[in-house]
Amino acid sequence: QGQLLESGGGLVQAGGSLRLSCAASGIIMSFRDVDWYRQAPGKQRELVALITSYGNTNYADSVKGRFTITRDNAKNTFYLQMDALKPEDTAVYYCHVQPTLDLRAYWGQGIQVTVSS
């Protein structure tokens, strides 16, 4: 049974940085697209950043130039480097492994990121 374990969240002041990690176990991640979502209180879950199995990336307009998604297939882990954080980045962040034709999707349990002004 595969699972994703997130780490690296917490409380930071505006302008600060955090690095989220998502470690996959029981899932071969190397050939799958992975991404990060977030959900703020009272808002819908939104896609923050995506990285394909080929290493191509895409970002929400609100985080472009501040966030960087990377992956380390050898470690079966992917990351979200968040710089120049703003209070509006406060949310629960979820890592996600996208489904394929034959394989299901996976979600992490969510990790809180709080940015104080």
Residue frames as qw, qx, qy, qz and C-alpha x, y, z in Angstrom:
[[0.000, 0.888, 0.459, 0.000, 0.00, 0.00, 0.00],
 [0.466, 0.352, -0.014, 0.812, 1.61, 3.23, -1.11],
 [0.270, -0.875, -0.355, 0.191, 1.70, 6.37, 0.93],
 [0.372, 0.631, -0.063, 0.678, 3.11, 9.88, 0.87],
 [0.554, -0.634, -0.348, 0.413, 4.65, 11.57, 3.90],
 [0.231, 0.829, 0.036, 0.508, 5.05, 15.33, 3.97],
 [0.615, -0.528, -0.239, 0.536, 7.43, 17.31, 6.15],
 [0.436, 0.110, 0.095, 0.888, 8.87, 20.79, 6.47],
 [0.134, -0.758, -0.394, -0.503, 5.82, 22.92, 7.20],
 [0.460, -0.396, -0.469, 0.642, 5.45, 25.38, 10.04],
 [0.039, -0.949, -0.271, 0.154, 5.23, 29.02, 10.98],
 [0.573, 0.036, 0.158, 0.803, 7.36, 31.64, 9.23],
 [0.026, 0.697, 0.165, -0.697, 7.35, 35.42, 8.95],
 [0.591, 0.780, 0.193, -0.068, 6.46, 37.12, 5.71],
 [0.270, 0.858, -0.434, -0.046, 9.46, 37.18, 3.40],
 [0.467, -0.478, 0.743, -0.048, 10.84, 33.97, 4.84],
 [0.535, 0.331, -0.695, -0.349, 11.34, 30.55, 3.30],
 [0.733, -0.189, 0.589, -0.284, 10.25, 26.97, 3.86],
 [0.332, 0.337, -0.798, -0.372, 11.02, 23.74, 2.06],
 [0.832, -0.042, 0.306, -0.460, 8.37, 21.06, 1.93],
 [0.066, 0.334, -0.917, -0.208, 9.32, 17.45, 1.27],
 [0.854, 0.061, 0.100, -0.507, 7.12, 14.56, 0.15],
 [0.084, -0.394, 0.913, 0.071, 8.58, 11.09, 0.56],
 [0.815, 0.102, -0.237, -0.519, 6.85, 8.26, -1.28],
 [0.264, -0.298, 0.911, -0.109, 6.85, 4.70, -0.01],
 [0.509, 0.265, 0.814, -0.092, 5.40, 1.75, -1.87],
 [0.514, 0.809, 0.221, -0.180, 5.09, 3.93, -4.98],
 [0.621, -0.011, 0.356, 0.699, 7.53, 4.05, -7.87],
 [0.083, 0.836, 0.231, -0.491, 7.50, 7.72, -8.54],
 [0.349, -0.383, 0.451, 0.727, 10.06, 8.09, -11.29],
 [0.135, 0.204, 0.718, 0.651, 7.71, 7.71, -14.24],
 [0.089, -0.733, -0.674, -0.027, 4.82, 9.67, -12.76],
 [0.059, 0.593, 0.031, 0.803, 3.91, 13.34, -12.72],
 [0.441, -0.475, -0.614, 0.450, 3.74, 14.81, -9.23],
 [0.021, 0.627, 0.139, 0.766, 2.46, 18.07, -7.82],
 [0.180, -0.221, -0.607, 0.742, 1.63, 20.19, -4.80],
 [0.207, -0.673, -0.502, -0.502, -1.80, 21.57, -3.95],
 [0.128, -0.021, -0.549, 0.826, -2.90, 23.87, -1.17],
 [0.286, -0.647, -0.621, -0.338, -6.16, 24.69, 0.56],
 [0.039, 0.197, -0.363, 0.910, -6.74, 27.82, 2.61],
 [0.122, 0.366, 0.779, -0.494, -9.66, 28.08, 5.06],
 [0.399, 0.641, 0.373, -0.540, -12.93, 28.61, 3.22],
 [0.360, 0.646, -0.425, -0.522, -11.32, 28.18, -0.19],
 [0.962, 0.243, -0.005, -0.122, -11.11, 25.39, -2.72],
 [0.730, -0.349, 0.428, 0.404, -8.00, 23.27, -3.07],
 [0.477, 0.850, -0.128, -0.182, -5.77, 24.71, -5.78],
 [0.898, 0.183, 0.026, 0.399, -2.82, 23.45, -7.78],
 [0.300, -0.882, 0.178, 0.317, 0.40, 25.20, -6.77],
 [0.105, 0.691, -0.649, -0.299, 3.12, 23.48, -8.80],
 [0.960, 0.167, 0.194, -0.117, 3.62, 20.45, -10.99],
 [0.034, -0.641, 0.707, 0.298, 6.66, 18.57, -12.25],
 [0.895, 0.267, -0.174, -0.313, 6.40, 15.92, -14.92],
 [0.929, -0.202, 0.243, 0.191, 8.36, 12.69, -15.06],
 [0.697, 0.491, 0.075, 0.517, 10.54, 14.45, -17.64],
 [0.472, -0.303, -0.216, 0.799, 11.25, 17.34, -15.29],
 [0.018, 0.463, 0.313, 0.829, 9.03, 19.96, -16.91],
 [0.151, -0.358, -0.630, 0.672, 7.45, 22.32, -14.42],
 [0.117, -0.585, -0.427, -0.679, 4.36, 24.51, -14.21],
 [0.208, -0.203, -0.575, 0.765, 3.27, 26.95, -11.52],
 [0.014, -0.829, -0.556, 0.055, 0.22, 28.85, -10.43],
 [0.275, 0.739, 0.054, 0.612, 0.53, 32.53, -11.34],
 [0.461, -0.851, 0.005, -0.251, 0.39, 33.46, -7.65],
 [0.770, -0.544, 0.267, 0.202, 3.63, 31.61, -6.86],
 [0.774, 0.513, 0.048, 0.368, 5.67, 32.02, -10.05],
 [0.317, 0.713, -0.288, 0.555, 9.14, 33.29, -9.32],
 [0.397, -0.621, 0.442, -0.511, 8.84, 32.46, -5.60],
 [0.837, -0.193, 0.469, -0.208, 8.24, 28.70, -5.45],
 [0.359, 0.523, -0.727, -0.263, 10.31, 25.92, -7.02],
 [0.930, -0.088, 0.245, -0.260, 9.26, 22.30, -7.40],
 [0.252, 0.578, -0.770, -0.097, 11.94, 19.64, -7.77],
 [0.962, -0.123, 0.021, -0.243, 12.20, 15.89, -7.57],
 [0.049, -0.574, 0.818, -0.009, 14.81, 13.31, -6.64],
 [0.868, 0.066, -0.311, -0.383, 13.76, 10.00, -8.17],
 [0.530, 0.262, -0.752, 0.293, 16.64, 8.15, -6.54],
 [0.027, -0.060, 0.690, -0.721, 15.21, 9.13, -3.15],
 [0.163, -0.502, -0.815, -0.239, 11.60, 8.74, -4.29],
 [0.204, -0.649, -0.420, 0.601, 11.00, 12.24, -2.93],
 [0.278, 0.598, 0.302, 0.688, 9.85, 15.57, -4.30],
 [0.350, -0.374, -0.344, 0.787, 10.09, 19.04, -2.87],
 [0.108, 0.861, 0.350, 0.353, 8.56, 22.49, -2.85],
 [0.449, -0.146, -0.199, 0.859, 10.97, 25.32, -2.08],
 [0.039, -0.870, -0.454, -0.191, 8.96, 28.36, -1.02],
 [0.438, -0.089, -0.128, 0.885, 10.70, 31.73, -0.88],
 [0.092, -0.117, -0.052, -0.988, 9.46, 35.28, -0.32],
 [0.162, -0.443, -0.881, 0.019, 6.45, 33.87, 1.49],
 [0.224, -0.306, -0.063, -0.923, 3.35, 36.02, 1.90],
 [0.396, 0.007, 0.652, -0.646, 0.49, 35.77, 4.40],
 [0.749, 0.294, -0.040, -0.593, -1.78, 34.72, 1.54],
 [0.507, 0.334, -0.790, -0.090, 0.36, 31.58, 1.13],
 [0.332, -0.194, 0.756, -0.530, -1.02, 30.35, 4.46],
 [0.811, 0.103, -0.263, -0.512, -2.76, 27.03, 3.80],
 [0.778, -0.229, 0.585, -0.015, -2.60, 23.30, 4.23],
 [0.345, 0.607, -0.597, -0.395, -0.29, 21.95, 1.54],
 [0.890, 0.023, 0.427, -0.159, -0.82, 18.51, 0.00],
 [0.001, 0.464, -0.759, -0.457, 1.54, 16.51, -2.16],
 [0.799, 0.345, 0.286, -0.401, 0.01, 14.38, -4.88],
 [0.252, -0.242, 0.824, 0.447, 1.10, 11.67, -7.28],
 [0.568, 0.312, -0.161, -0.744, -0.98, 11.76, -10.41],
 [0.813, 0.097, 0.554, -0.150, -2.76, 8.66, -11.66],
 [0.055, 0.332, -0.736, -0.588, -1.84, 6.84, -14.83],
 [0.651, 0.030, -0.474, -0.592, -4.01, 4.63, -17.02],
 [0.738, -0.089, -0.669, -0.001, -3.26, 1.68, -14.77],
 [0.471, -0.128, -0.597, 0.637, -2.31, 3.20, -11.42],
 [0.250, -0.846, -0.470, -0.017, -4.26, 5.20, -8.85],
 [0.112, 0.752, -0.184, 0.623, -3.46, 8.65, -7.53],
 [0.620, -0.363, -0.529, 0.452, -2.04, 9.25, -4.07],
 [0.111, -0.856, -0.018, -0.505, -2.41, 12.17, -1.67],
 [0.348, 0.161, -0.628, 0.677, -0.32, 13.16, 1.30],
 [0.305, -0.578, -0.707, 0.270, -2.00, 13.85, 4.64],
 [0.018, 0.894, 0.183, 0.409, -1.48, 17.60, 4.36],
 [0.596, -0.233, -0.301, 0.707, 0.89, 19.90, 6.21],
 [0.070, -0.942, -0.309, 0.114, 0.20, 23.34, 7.64],
 [0.489, 0.173, 0.030, 0.854, 2.10, 26.36, 6.41],
 [0.161, -0.901, -0.383, 0.124, 1.41, 29.62, 8.24],
 [0.466, 0.304, 0.022, 0.831, 2.93, 32.93, 7.17],
 [0.248, -0.770, -0.427, 0.405, 2.64, 35.77, 9.67],
 [0.329, 0.816, 0.161, 0.446, 2.63, 39.41, 8.61]]
